[in-house]
Amino acid sequence: MRFEARELKPYAEPISAGDLQVGAIYFSVQFADDDMLIPIVEPLVFIGRHLTRDDQGSVYFQDAGSYREGIRFESPETGAAVFYAQAEHEINHVFEYERALDLLLACSLRRKKAHGTT
C-alpha cells in the first residue's frame, strides 16, 4: 500500500464558520504538548448555530458517536452525548478531514525528527 505524497503547508487550515454544514463530520485536532507531538483528535458533527435562546455567535458540535446513535440536541434523553458550543471565531481547531490529515502528517514528521529518525 502506498500513500500519495503531498506538500504540507507550514500552517493549519481550519474550516471557517461560514463553511460549516449541518450534519457534516469535522475533526477537532489539538495537541497535548507544546511541541505538538501528541495529537488529540475527535470527530465532531456540526449541529447548528444559535441553538439556545440567549446565544449569540456560537456554533454547536456533538460527538460523532452519540450523533450516529440518533441522539440530538433537543432529545429528551441525551445520555452520554457530548455537546460543544464555541464562538464562531474560536474554531481554529476544527478541520475538514483532509486538512486534519495534513496536521497529523506534519505531526508524524515532527515526531520522527524529535526521536532522531527519518
N, C-alpha and C positions, 0 to 999 in steps of 0.2 A: 504494500500500500504506500502511496506517495501523496504527500500533501503539497498542493500547488504553492510555489514561492510567492511572496507578496512583499511589497515595500511597506514598511511600517512608518507611520508619521511619528514625529517626536512629541506629539501632544494628543490628548484624548479628544474624541469626537462624540460627546453625549447627544442624545436626542433633544431637540428643542421642544418646549412645552406645546408650541403650536402644531407640531407634527404628531403628537400622541393620538392614537386611535383607540377608542373604547373597545375593550375585549382583546386587544393585541398583547402579546407577551414581550416584555422587555427584561433586561438583566441589570440588576444593581451590582456594580463592581466597586468594591472598596478594598483597602489594604489594612491589615492588622499591624503593620510596622512602617516606620518612616522610610525604610529603604525600598519599600514596595516590592517585597519578596514573598509576602504571604497574602494571597488574594482571598477575598471573601466574596463569593458570587451567589446571588439569589435571583431566581426567576420570579418576576412580578407581572401581574396583569393590570393594565390601566383600566380603572373602573369609572373614571369621570372627573368632573370639576364641580366645585361648589355643592357638595353633597349634604352639607348641613346648613341650617337656617342662617347662622351668623358668619358663615365662611366667606372670605373674600380672597381671591387669588390663589387658591390651593388646588392642587391636583391630587388624586387619590389612586393608590395602588393596593392590590390584595395579593397575598401569597398565592402562587400558582396552584399549589396542591389543593387548598380548600376551594378555590375557584373551580377547578376541574371536578370537584365533588358536588358542585351545584350550589354551594353556599354563596349568598350575595349580601351586599352591604346592608340592605334593609330586611334581610331574613329574620324571622323571629328567633331562630336558634343559630347563632353564629359559631358555636362550638369552638374549635381550635383555630378558627380563621384569624389571620393577622392582617390588619388594615393599616396603611401608612398614608398620612396626609403630609404633603410637602408644599411649600410655597413654590409657585411656578418658576421662580428664579433660583431655586435651590435644588435642582435635579441634575447637577453636573456629574452625578454618579450613576445615572440611568442611561442605558445604551441599547441600541438595536443589536441583534445577535452578532453580526459581522464586526461591528465596532467593539463589542465586548471581547470577541475573539482576538482582535488586534491587541487589546490591553493584556490579555493572557499570554499571547505570543511574546510581547515585549517583556513581560514578567519572566517568562521562561529564559529569555536571553540574559536578563539581569541576574537570575539565579545561577545560570551557568558561569557567568563572569565572577560572581561572588564566591562560587565554590571552586574556581580555578579550572573549569572545564570548558571546552569549546566544541 
